[in-house]
Amino acid sequence: MTEAYRSLEWIAPHTLRLLDQRALPFEERWLALTDYHVVAARIADLAVRGAPAIGAAAAYGLALAALHAPDGDLAALRRTLAEAAQTLKAARPTAVNLAWAVERVLSAEAVIGANDGAALQAAALAEAQAIAAEDAAANRRTGQHALALWPAGVGDSPANPLTFIHHCNTGALATVEYGTALGLIRAAHESGRHVFVYVDETRPRLQGARLTAGELKRLGIPFAVIVDGASGYVMRTRTVHACVVGADRIAANGDTANKIGTYNLALAAGAHGVPFYVAAPTSTIDLALADGPQIPIEERAAEEITHLAGAPLAAPGAAAFNPAFDVTPAGWIRAIVTEAGIAWPPYTQSLAEAVGRASHE
Ligand code: MRU
């Protein structure tokens, strides 16, 4: 079997390698980046995407800003870092992991306390490395916690698979390694259950059809791609045990922003009595926002809808409205699985507790 994907890696001398997700699954093209402006541009154009992956990429972007600036003048280096932080944070608005990772590097004790340029450079890189390593470990723990959610007696044979609907891409590509919602599926598969996944194709950028399908194939997990509008039909006519999705930002009350179409899936799941689960690291929880309407929603170019790879799809001149995310109100979410355990409603309490536990781990 081909190895699981990895979204990014740090290589000597002072270079961030990104797997260019725009070209997947047809071409495996690695980008070698040394300029933080280019990191911000590749986040904005979805070469790297998925909330935890863009957080890690932005943290490495800050390290690049520090390492590729002269180290002789500490004050000038700190100014460069502050500028880079603004540029990187502005790349995409919805995933809070981006701002979280940038702030974490800036406020790291060793970054604040550095007495010279070389110490500041080393500290910024060390914090970025820690963010990347922790993300990979957190995803594996999240997958293990979720094993308690799956019904007994299903998944014991290929004829009786534990069956999921999954939206967007939340796998190794969307994180540093392993994945969040796809990590739950992967952990169930690795625990020995037979698993089957209906993969929402995820218009307009097809993260499901291109990326999730590619990851499941590599993992040897059986699946079928469906158009986004098919999930209601699938739940009505076939057995589905759970819908699982990731998150770009979870407000304090559990309202969850994720890829456009997630809300529709949650409504359809609710109508069919299918449990709807969100999986995310605690770095995706934004306790500073009380509820979903406060989450900034990115709107992307109309051409993402009206064209596919440059070829027109819609009537010439058709206008399009292209919100990249939606917000699922907490009431539609059965539970939120994090590396610090499963948060159940009422989320205002359980999410704050999960964040508290994670900060002590
Ligand atoms: O626009 P994208 O591809 O970055 O959107 C990604 C998603 O919506 C994911 O579901 C989310 O970031 C969680 S990824 C673990």
Residues whose N, C-alpha, C, O or C-beta is under 5 A from the ligand:
A	BS01	MRU	R49 G50 A51 H167 C168 N169 T170 A174 T180 Q207 G246 A247 D248 N258 K259
